[in-house]
Amino acid sequence: MRPLPVADPGIPDIRSATRFLLWLAGRIVRPLSAAAFCGLLWLGSQALVPVVVREAIDDGLVPGEMGVVLSWSAVLLALGVVQAVSGTIRRRLNMHNALSAGFRTVQLVVGHADRLGASLERKVDDGELVSVGTSDMTTIGNAFDIVGRAVGALVSTVLVAAVLLGQSLPLGMLIIVALPAIILTMGYTLRPLHRRQGAYRDFQGELTSRLTDVVAGLRVLRGVGGETSFARSYRERSQRVRAAGSRVAGAEALIRGAQVLLPGLLVATVTWVGAHAALTGTVTPGELVAFYAYAAFLVEPLGIFTETADRFARAHVAARRAVAVLRLPVDSVPPEDPRPVPDRGQGLVDEHSGLAVTPGELLVVVTPPAEGARLADRLGGYTKDPVTYGGTLLAELPPEAVRRRILVADSRSRLFRGPLRAALDPHGNADDAAIAAALRAAVAEDVVEALPDGLDTPVTADGRRFSGGQRQRLVLARAVLADPDVLVVVDPTSAVDAHTENEIGRRLRAARSGRTTVLISSSPLLLDQADRVAFLPGGRVAATGTHRDLLAADPGYRLVIQRETGEELPGHHVPAGSTPAPRPASRGSAE
C-alpha cells in the first residue's frame, strides 16, 4: 500500500458524482480487491460454521461418535482462525481505502482552490470548502470503507442460499424469497433519509459559511454594535440545522428499527417452520440447528447491504459537492508551450485599463475599490486578460515564474498558523537581519517587540491575536521580505493611523528603491510619496502624473482625494451639489 497522502492525486473524472466515485475506486483498485477478498474469507468462513455444526450434530453427537465431534471441532477452530485473521487484514485495508479516497478528494479540492487563486472567494463560500475538507472527506471515505464487507456479504449470501436449497427446498425458497423482499423494503426506507440528508448538508454548509464570516468580521461587528443582530441570525440558522438533523435522526431510527425487526421476523419464521419439519422427521436435528444459525447469520449481511446503500448515497451527495468545486473554471490556465521568461526589471502593461508600469518606479493607482481588486488580479496573472511583462503576455509564461516575479498582496491576505517567523518567511530563506529590515519597512517592528517570544511567538489561525492594523503591517512585511521584481499591494494602509501611514509610505519607498512597486490606494500620504500616480476613475487610465500635478489639473482626481480626506483642499472648492464624504472611520480605528 502506498503512503498517504499520495504525491500526485491525478486528474479526476468530474462529469458526474458517480463517475468521480468510480474514478476514485480506480485509483485504489488493488487494495479494494484485496479488501473484497478478505471480506469474502471473513464472512465466507462465518457462513460455513452452520454446516460444520450440522455435521458435528448429525454425524457425531446423535450417534455418539466423539471422535467425529472433535474432528469437526478442529474444523470449526480453523474457520475461527481464518475469520479472525482475514477480518483483521480486511479492517486495515478498509481503513487505508477510506483514508486514500478522502485524502485524494481533499488534495484535488485544495489543489484546484490554489489554481483558482484570487477568484476563489468570489466563486465559493468558505464554509463550503471547510465542509468538503471535513465532513465530505469522511463521508466519501466511509463508502470505500465498507466495500470489503459488502462483497463478503454478497458472496456469503449466495453461498448460504445454495446450501439451504440443497438441504430443504421449502426453507431454502423461504429465505431466498424473503431476502430480496427485506432488501427492497429497506431500500425504500432509505429514500426519505437521503432527501433529508441532502437538505441537512445544504443547511450545514450555509451555517458554516455564516460562522466563518462572523468570526472573520467579529472585530468589525463589535465596533458597529452588530453582534446581537448576527447572533440572532446565526441562532435562527442553527435551529434550522438542528431541525434538519432531527428529521435525519428520525429517518435513521426508523431504518435501524427495521434492520432489527425484519430479519428478526425471518429468523422467527424459519425457526417455527424448521421446528415443525423436525417434528415430522423432514429435517434432522442438525439441519434444524443449521437453519436457525443461517437465519441468524443472514441478519449481518442484510445489515451490511442496507449500510452499503446508505453510505454510497451519502457519498454521492458529498461527491456532488466536491465535483461542484472541481468544476469551477480557472481564470488562468498554464500555457501548453510556455514562452521564455524575460529578464528581471521589466515593465508591466495592462491592455484592459491602458496602465503601463515603468520598471523601478513607485506607482500609486487611484481607482474604485472593486476596479482596484480586478486590476491587482490582472497584474498578478490571475486572469486571462492581456497583461504583458517585458513584452510577453503573462498567460504565455509558466505560472511559477510569474509568481516569483510578481507578488500581489491584497486585503484578503492571511497570516497562517505557526511561529511568526514562519508566517513572515514561509520558505525559511531569510535571516534575522532581513526579517528585521522588512518589518521596519512596514513599520511593524513594534508589533514584534510587544510579543512575549518575538518572532518565535505562535500565530493563531489568520493572526487573530493581532489587531487589523497590526495584521495589515505584518502582511506588508511578508510581501517586502519576498523581494519580488514587481510588488502589487492593494490598500496597504486602510487600518492604520495617519502617522503610521506616512511612515509606511516613506520607508516602503526607500526599501523598494530600484524595484517596481504598485500601490492601489487613494491615501494622500501614500500619493505624496509616489514617483507617479495613475488615475483610473472608471477602470481605465484617465490621467497620470505626480500627486501635486493631478490635484492642480484634474477636477475629478481632486474630488476623489477630497472625499478621502473629508477636507477641502487649499485653493480648491467642492463643485456645487457635491458633499465631501467624511474620512472613513475604519482608518486608524482598527489599531
N, C-alpha and C positions, 0 to 999 in steps of 0.2 A: 504494500500500500504506500502511496506517495505521501510525503509530509504535507500538512495543511498549515496555511493556505497554499495553493499552487502558485508557481511563479507567473504563469500565463493562463488566465481563465478561459481564453478562446473567444471565438466570435459566435454569439448566441443566435438562435433562430427565434426572432421576435414577431413572426407573422401572427401568432396567437398564443394564448396562455398554454394551451395543450401542447403545441409544438415546442414551446420553451421548456416545459417539463420533460418532454421526450428528449430534447437536446441535452438537458441535464443528466438524464438517465444514460444517454450515450457516452457521456464523459466518464462515467464510473461503471461501465458495463461489467468489467471483471469483478470488482468487489460486490456488485449487485448479484452477479451469477453465483459467486461463492456464498453469499448470504442466503440465496434461494436454495442452494444445495444443502447447506447446513440446516436451514429451516425444514427441508424435506426429511433429513435424518432425524431432526428433533421431534417433529410431530409424527413422522412415519414410525419411528420406534415406539412412540407412545400408542399409536394406533394398533400395533401388534401385540400389546400387552393383553387385551382380552382373549386373543387367540391362544396365547400361552396359558392363561388361566383356565380357559376351557379344556385344553388338553390335559393340564395337570389334574383337573377335577374328574373328567370322564375316564382318563386312562390311568390315573394314579390313585386319587382319593376313593372313588367309588369301588374299584376292585381291591383296594388296599395295597397297592404297589408303591411302597415308599421310595424305592429307587427311582421310579419314574417321576415321582413328585420332586425329588432332589434334582433330577436332571433338568426338569422344566424350571425349577427354581434358579438353577445356574443360568439358563437362557434368559430368565427374567432379570437377573442381576446384570447380565451383559447388555440387555436392552437399556437398563437404567444408566449404565456407564456411557453408552452411546448417546443417550439423550442428554446427560449432563455435559459431556464434552462438546457435542455439537451445539447445545444451547449456549454454552459459554462463548464459543467461537462466533456463533451467529450474532450474539449480542454485541460483541466487539465490532464485527463487520457492519452491523446495522448502525452503530454509533458513528463509525467512520463515514458511512454513506450519508447519514443525516448532516454531519458537520461539513462534508465535502459539498453537498448541494447548497447548504445555507451559506457557507463562506464564498462559494463561487458566485452566488447571486449578489452578495454584498460587494464583492470585488468588481463585478460588472457594473453595478449601480454607482459605486463610488468612482470608478474609472470614467464612466460616462458623465457623471457630475463634474469631474475635473475637466473633461473636454468641453463641456458647456460653458465653463468659465464664468464670466461676469453675468451672462444671461440666465444662469441657473435660478437665481432668486425671483426673476420675473416669470419663470415658466412653471415652477413647482413650489409648493409650500414647504417650509422647514419641517413641519410636523409629518408630512407625507414621507420625506426622506428618513426621518427618525423611525417611523413605523416600519418602513421597508427594511431598515438595518437592524431592527429588533424583533418585533412580533412576526413580520412576514418571513424573515430569515428562518425563524424557528418553525413556523408553520410548514414551509416548503421542506425543511429538513425532516420533519416528523413524517411526511408522506413517504420518503425514501427509507425511513427507519423501519417501516412495517412491511416492506416488500418481502423480506426473507420469511417472515411468519405467514404472509398471505399465500405465497407459493406452497409452503409446507401444509397449510390448511386445505388448499385446493386438492393437492395430490393425496393427502391422507383421507379426505372425504371420499374421493373416488375409490380409494383402496378399501375403506370400510364398506361402502355400498356394494362392491364386488364380493366381499366376504359374506355379507349379510344375505345377498341373493343366493349364494351357494349353500347357505345353511337353512334358510326358511324363506320361501318366496313371499308369503303374506307379510311377514315382519320386514323383510327387505324392501318390498314395494311400499310399505307404510312409511318407512324412513325416507326412501327416495322421493316419494310424493310430498311428504311433509317438509323436507328441507328446502326445496325451491319456494314453497308457499311461505315459509317463515322468512326466507331471504327477501322475497318480493315485498312482503309486509313491512319488513324493517327498512327496505329501500324507500318505500312510500313515506314512512315516517321521517326520513331524512330530508325530504324536500322542504318542508316548512323550516326546519332547522337551518338549512343552508341559506334560505332567504333572510332569516333573522340574523345569521352570522354576517352576511354581506352588509346589511343595514348597520349592524353594530360596528363593523370595520370602518364604514364611512364616518359614523359619528365619532369614533375613536380618533381617526386621523384628523378630523376637524378640531377636536378638543386639544389634541397635541399641538396642532398649529397655533391655536389660540394661546396655549400655555407658553410656548416658546416666544411668541410675540410679546406677551405680557412681561415675561422675565427679562427679555431684552430691553424693554422700554420702561422698566419699573422706576428708574430714577426720574424719567420724564413724567410718568404718571403721578408720582408723589409731588413733583414740582407744580403740576397744574391741578392737583386735587382730584385726579380721576380714578383713584384706587377703588372707591366704592362702586362706581359705575362698572368698571371692568370686573370686579369681584362678583357683582350681581350677574353680569353676562356669563362669566365662567361658571358660576353656580348653576345657572339655567341649563347650559350645555352639558355640564357634568350630570345633571339629573336626567337629561335625555340619554346619555351614555349608560347611566345606571338602569333606566327603564329598558333600554335595548338589551343590556346584559341580563336583566331578569327574564326577558322573553326568551333569550337564548338558553338560559339555565332551565326554564320550564320545558322547552322542547327536548333538551338533553336529558332531563329527568324522565320524561315520557319514554324516550328511547332506551335509557338504562333499565327502566322497569320492564319494557317489552323484551329486552335481551334476557332477562331472568324468567319472565312469565312464559313466553312461547317455547323456548327449549325445555322448561320445566314441565309444561303440558305434554311435550313429546316424550320426555322420559317417563312420565306417569302412564301415558298411553301404552308405550312399549312394555313397561313392566306389567301392566294389567293384562295385555294380550299375551305376553310371554308366560305369565303365571297360569293362565287358562290352558295354554298349549302344553305346558309342563304337566298339568293335572291330567290331561287327556293322553299324555305319552307322545305327543307330536314332536317335542323337543326334549333333549336331555337336560339334566340339572346344570351341566357345564355350559351348554348352549344358552340356557336362561340367564346365567350369570354373565355370559359374554354379551348377550343382547342388552342387558341393563348397562353394562360397562360401556358398550358402544354408544348407547343413547346418551349416557352421561358425558362421554368423551366428546361427542359432537357439539356439546354446548360451547366448547372452546373455539373450534373452527367457525361456528356461527358468529360468535362474538368478534373474531378476527375479521370475518367478511364485512360485518357492519362497521367496525372501526376503520377498515381499509377504505370503504366508501366515504366515510365521514372525513378522514384525513385528506384524501385526494380531492374531495370537494372543497375543503378549506384551502388546500394548496393551490387549487385552481383560482380561487379568489385572490390569494396572495400573489400568485404568478401574474395575474392580470394587472395588479398594481405595479409590480416590478417592470413588466413589459411596457406599461404606460410611460414610466420614466425613461426606459431604454429607447423608446420611440421618439423622444423629444429631439427635434432637429438641432444639429450643431451648426452654429453660425459660421465657424471657421473650420474648414476641412484641410488636413495636411495634404500638400501637393504630391502627386504621384512622381513627378520628376522635378525635385526642388532645384532652384537656381543657386549659384554660388553666393555665399554671404558677403555683402560689401564690407570694406574695412570700417573700423570704428571712426567716430567723428563725422558721421554723415547726417544730412538733414532729413526731416520728415515733411511730407506733403500730403494733406488730406484733400482729395479732389472733391469730396462731397461738400465741404464747407469752404474750400478755397484757402484753407490755412496752410501757410508754409512756415516751418520751424527751422530757423537758421542754426547750424551747428555751434555749440558753445555758448548760446545765449540763455538768459533767464527771461522767459516769455510768460506773461500772465494773460490769461484769456478771460474776458468778461462776457458771460453768456448766461441765459436762464439755467436753473439747476438741472432740469431734465435734458436739455441740449448738452450741458457740460458732461453729464454721465455718458451720453451717447458718444460724444467726442472722445472721451477717455477710452471707451471700448474700441473705437475705430483706431486711435493712435496706438493702442496696445496690441492690435492684430486679433481682436476677439470677434470680429465680424468679417463679412465678405466684401465690405465696401472698399473701393480702391484707395489705398494709402501706400505711398512709396517711401522706402528708406534707401537713400543713396541711389535713387532712380529705379529701384527694384520693388515690385509690389510685395507687400508683407505676405499676401496669400501664396506667393510663389517661393517663400523661404521656409526652411524647416521650422516648425513651431518652437522647438527647444532653443534654436538660435535666436528667434525673435524674443523669447522670454529672457535670454541672457542679455540682450542688447537694450530692450525696452521694458521698463518696470512701471506698472500702474498701481498706485496706492489711492484707493478711494475711501469714501465714508463708510463703506461696508467692510473694510479690512478688519481682521480679527487678531487677537493675541491667543496663542494656543497654550494648553495646559502644560505645566512643567516649569523648570527653573527659568527665571527671567533671561538669563544668559542665552539659553537655547531658543527662547521666544524671539530674541533680537538677532541671533546668529544661528539659524536652523542648520546650516551646513558645518558649523564649528570651525570655520576657516579664519576667523578674526581673533586677534589678541586683545588684551585689556585696553591697550592704548587706542586701538582702532574703535573699539566699542565706546570708550570714553569720548573720543572725538565726535562720533555720530550722535551721542547723547547731548553733547554740547551744542552741536549744530541744530538740534531740535529743541534746545532749551529744556532738556529733560533730566539734567544731572541731579536736580533737587529731588526728583521723584525717586531715583535710585538711592540717594543719600538718606532718605527718610525710611527706607525699608530695613527691617531688622538684620537681614543677611545679605544686603546689597544685591548683586547680580545673581546670587545663589538663592534668593528668595523664591519660593514656589508661586507660580501664577495659577490662579483658578481658571476655570473654563471661561474663555472670552475676556479674561482680565477684569473680572467684575469687582475685584478688590480696589481697582483704580477708579477715579472719577472720569467723567467724559473727557475733560481737557487733558488729564494725565495719560489716558489711553491713546488719545489722538497724537500726543507728542511722542510716545513710545513707538507707535506705528510709523511715524515720520522718521524716527531714529533708525528703525529697522530698514526702511527704504534707503536712507542715506548710506547706511553701512553696506548695503548690497552693491553700491557704487556702479550702477548701470550706465551705459552710454547715454541713454535718454531716460530721464525720470519724469513721470507724469503724476501729479498729485492733485486730487480733487478736494477743494475746500479744506485746506490743511489746518486752518486756524479758527474754525467756526465755534469751538468750545473753549477758547482761551480769552483772557482779558487783553486789553489793548496794549499794555506794556509788554506782555509776553509775545503778543502777535508781532510787535515791532522788532523785538529781539530775534524772533524766528526768521523774519524776512531778512534781517541784516546778516545773521550767522549763516543761513542757508545759502545766501548769495556768495559768501566767502568760501564755504565748504564745497560748493559745486562750481567754483570758478574754473572755466575752461571746458566744462561739460554741459550738455544740453539739459535744461530744466524747464518743464512746462507746469505752471500752476493755474488751475481753474478756480478763480476766485474774483470777487468784486470788492475785496477789502482795500481801502485806500492805503493802508500801511504797507501792504504787500505790493500794491501797484506802484508805489513810490520807489521801491527797490528794483523794479523791473528794467531790463535793458530795452524791452519793447512790450507794448500792450496791444492785444488784438481784441477788437470789439465785435462780437457776433450776436446781435440782438435777436435775430430770427434763425440762428443756426448757420448763418453764412457770414463771411467776413465783410463788415461794413466799413471799418476804418482800422488803421494801425498807426502806431506812433508812441511817443512817450506819454506817460500819465498826464503830465502838465500840458503837453500839446493837445491831447484829446479833450481835456477839460476846457481848454480855450476855444477849440474849433468845432466840437461836436455836441450839439444840444442834447441829443438822445443819450450819449455817454454820460454827460453831466447830470442828467436826471436820474440815471441808474445809480450813480455814486451818491447823489443827494439822498436817495431812498435808503441806501446802505448806511449812511451816517446819521440820517434823521436830522441833518442840519443844512441850512442854506449856505452854500459856499461863498466865500468873499468875492464880491464883484459880479455875482450871478444871481438870478432870480428864478423862482419856480414859475413855469408857464401858467397862465391863467387856467383855472379849472382843475389844477393838479394839487394834490396834497401830499407832501413828503411823508413817507411811512416812517414810523419810529424805528430806532435802531433795534434789531432783533434782541429780545430778552435772553435768548439762549447764549449769546456771545458773552463769555465771561461767567455765566451763571453756573455752568457745569463744573467749574473748578472748585 
